Amino acid sequence: MTTVSDAIPEVQESHRRVDLLQRPAKSTGWWSWFTTVDHKKIGILYAATSFAFLVIGGIEALLIRLQLAGPNGKVLTAAMYNQLFTMHGTTMVFLMGMPMAVAFGNYLIPLMIGARDVAFPRLNMFGYWVFLVGGLFIYSSFLPWNGGAPNAGWFGYTPLSSAPIGNGFLPGHGADFWAVGLVMLGIGSTTSAINFIVTVLNMRAPGMTFLRMPVFVWMMLVTAFLTLFAIPVVTGALIMVYMDRNWGSNFFNAAIGGDPLLYQHLFWIFGHPEVYILILPAMGIISEILPVFSRKPLFGYTVVVFSGIAIGFMGWGVWAHHMFATGLGPIAVSAFGLSTMLIAVPTGVKIFNWLGTVWGGALRLNTPMLFALGFIAMFTIGGLSGVLHSVVPADTQQTDTYFVVAHFHYVLFGGTVFGFFGGVFYWFPKVYGRMMNDRLGKWTFWILLVGFNLTFFPMHILGLEGQPRRTYRYGAGLGWDLMNRIASVGAFIIALGVLLLLINLWVSRKHGQLAGDDPWDGRTLEWSTPSPPPEYNFAEVPEVEARDDFWHRKYTEDDRGLLVRLPSGAAESTGPADAEAAHHIHLPSPSYYPLVLSLGLPILGYAAVYHALWLGIIGAIVLTFGAYAWAIEPPTAEEPR
Amino acid sequence: MASFKTKWRRWATAAAVLVAAVAFAGCTNNNGQNSLHPKGTESRRILSLFTPVFWIAVVVGVCVLTAVVVFALKFRERPGNTNPKQIHGSTPLEIGWTIVPALILVVVAVFTIKTIFQMDRTLKNPLEVQAVGKQWWWQFNTTTHPYKVTAADGTVTTATQIVTADEVHIPVGKSVQINAQACDKAFDAKGKQTGLTNCNVIHSFWVPELNGKADAVPGRDHKWIIEADQPGTYLGQCAEYCGLSHANMRFRVIAESPADYDKWVAQQQQGPAQALLAADNKAAGNVQNLIVNTFGCVSCHVLDNPSKYAFGPNLTHLASRTTFASGWFDLYARDKNGNPIFSKPNTQKLADWIYDAPGQLPMESKDCRLPAGPNAPCAGMPSFSQNTPKGQATMTKAEAMQIAKYLLDQK
């Protein structure tokens, strides 16, 4: 029997006595959330925090839509609007989209590959706390004495973002909070990426070969590699921005030979893989939902997996399509136009395979399935408008207009967020042992679908009619009033849908219908565990014999390709059949130090923003204490005697 | 089931009609800034490339969306459909739906690349306009034939450009080469370029009815061709986020017949209608004294030389323009068709602007009246009535009105 501690080198006896703080032991109660290293609890923390940021970013979006509901809006000042659209983008990308995917990955990857936890449980915990404190650090810029939130856009183009403080291009410390905060968040993303990669490569259950892995795990693996390679690039760019602003380094100062376009290249070499970091997890989620609710295997599993990998590679070769209007020259833009067209091919292949999965199935149109189908439809629209951007001359009309806003919201809302919401409805019963209300869920889906299209479809037309992005107002008499009004109404319909979802989550957690272990007749290993799964996930680590192993324990196919149910008993839940056996599973113990270490970062961040050496020293002490104490603390505490 | 289908069809029809109506609304918007209404060679080229690709996308999209809806309805689980055939995949299909989209894209690629290179052509003896992006207005340096500029003290120099702000004129039917930039060129006393000055943030030159966007990136010359094929006023707008007042950064390209264009050039090449300085280089009158000495307008603006630029817009022929303050405010009342009535100037609005610009448009100009250092903490026009720094004068409304009237005489 394999246990987690098998994967971790034996700890020397002498190290046990060096605990600096009394080691936390409890795995229940509110305090345990601060010390937990359980991948499932950390997954829930990621999800709850991402939802909180979804609400905050959503409120920012509503304020933006209120301001733009009519010409010459007076709801917000220009300064406030610029902060809000910057923070809306920053929040939705870094504080909602990425961590929400990590939430799914955290909770599900070990369960899906038959492992008891991730490879580095305390690093996992550290990643979460860095994400939380990084998010709070950026948002602390709204506090009145900090002089305003980031206001250079989520992309922070230089020299607007990088001109020295006091230059007048961009007043306030906002861009410093942004640059330093994103570096911090990057540390969290990198650690979780490393963790996922090592977990998937090393901790699969016996028999879980690569081509038996669930597609979601595959997509998270690709995402983790993209994150691992993309984050360092943007970190470098952000540090250059910080140095230009604070230390006069002039990387991006054209007057003395710096180059503002260098930043755009660096940002988009990160930024385009980032788009795939946001969409691939959701593609993985719907690749799990569609087969279950169609009662058919995924059509073309290997093709779906390999097209995901292809997207992961090709995603590195398209970055300059964000820069078609910067004057790169005809050869460069032709090359990047072609590569952008090329990446549409594997993306289209995925869509066709999903349709193939649904075709000829026996579809149960429950909420997760509605969201998955909605994903296919909305993502297709977003993908096609994306292909229009590969037509470079046309892109010079569309870029930086509302057409682009429409395009990426179809991809990231109609795609990513629909996928996430479908995943929430799908896996909620596993997490809480109770179903979410399906009737309310269907209402939520339709309300979101209508609200979403009302908000973002008209933006295609607004963009073609010449309305630029990132503008706090537009004049009267340009013929944009009606479409903007419709978009604003749609935004509030979306808000209603999200509200219903949150109510459903909150109420179902305690009062939902009991789910049982396998409410959807699932295919993958997580459904073989009790709901909610015990701390150790699997009392006995499963032996995997097929792709969709759990399904094959329940069904077999006759020679006409029809399903035949196997005698029950084959699919017994691997619950704590033997309490005695469960007692001997060694799990990593809770710890304080990842939290301590992460708390050092925002202190250092404030020191960097305000050039406060004393604060830097305090931050460095906290950081060093956390790191050393963590290093000498054994992964697993002594067994209580 | 039949009634369900009818109902479904009704909904689908309603949705299709709605989408069509919305799309039609897009095609009929005559706002002067509509990329679907090309009025020049380049914008036509773009639209005629965009349109077929757009319709291909529509066809693909309609097919996929229809498939989603039809499959969802047709393959619902119901009695008799609970045990679907287990299909794991199909190699011919996979090959098919990889190759067919790739072939479509090859065709799109051929036309795309052809258009990219057509639009990148080099003009022979072009009419050149430097479009320099500033926070938050555009400076246009139009190259002209050499002409003489006479200074107040009688010195005569030869110039080859006219400098305007917010509005630029071009002749109809002629390809004009725009050089989008974000820095001014610095010259030494002999007229040799020494480097760049007044470098700003990135802006983007965009007149949708004439061409796509050309970013103005500090340190770069972005060559971009516009050609209008009929007279008219084409609206432009900065399309790269450039800070606080980005939304207000509009401009106009006025295309006119070659004869009218020549008249415009000749008129712009004139000296100021009213002298700013007397022959001794002192202010030529009361209002000129306000401009030169009391409020130091001349430290940012040029008012008596059409060929020079400074930190702020050149105002030598302000009254010949139709708008001011980055094209956001009308300088004259407009008739029903939107044409300016030159006999009815908006003197009051201009005076308000001079009196307290940050009260009219958002500006980062709190410290603009302080002595400028190497990094002047300043973007936009300062207020002359609020937060006056020590040692400087606070403007009265009457003074603002005097200056506005003076400027409106500068035809």
Interface residues (C-beta under 8 A of the other chain):
Chain A: T77 A78 A79 N82 A152 G153 Y157 P159 L160 A163 P164 G166 N167 G168 F169 L170 P171 N253 A254 A255 G257 G258 D259 P260 L261 S294 R295 K296 P297 F299 G300 Y301 T302 V303 A325 T326 G327 G329 P330 V333 S334 G337 L338 M341 L342 A344 V345 G348 V349 I351 F352 N353 L355 G356 V358 W359 G360 G361 A362 L363 R364 L365 L373 I376 A377 T380 I381 L384 S385 V387 L388 S390 V391 V392 P393 A394 D395 T396 Q397 Q398 T399 D400 T401 F457 P458 I461 L464 E465 G466 P468 R469 R470 T471 Y472 R473 Y474 G475 G477 L478 G479 W480 L482 M483 E557 R560 G561 L562 L563
Chain B: V19 V22 A23 A25 G26 N29 N30 N31 Q33 N34 S35 L36 S43 R45 I46 L49 F50 V53 F54 A57 V60 G61 V64 L65 A67 V68 V69 F71 A72 F75 R76 E77 N81 T82 N83 P84 K85 Q86 I87 H88 G89 S90 L93 E94 W97 T98 P101 A102 L105 V108 A109 T112 I113 T115 I116 F117 M119 D120 Q135 A180 A182 C183 G195 L196 T197 C199 N200 V201 I202 S204 W206 P208 N211 G212 K213 A214 D215 V217 P218 G219 R220 H222 K223 W224 L235 Q237 C238 A239 E240 Y241 C242 G243 L244 S245 H246 A247 N248 R250 W328 P362 E364 D367 N375 A376 P377 C378 A379
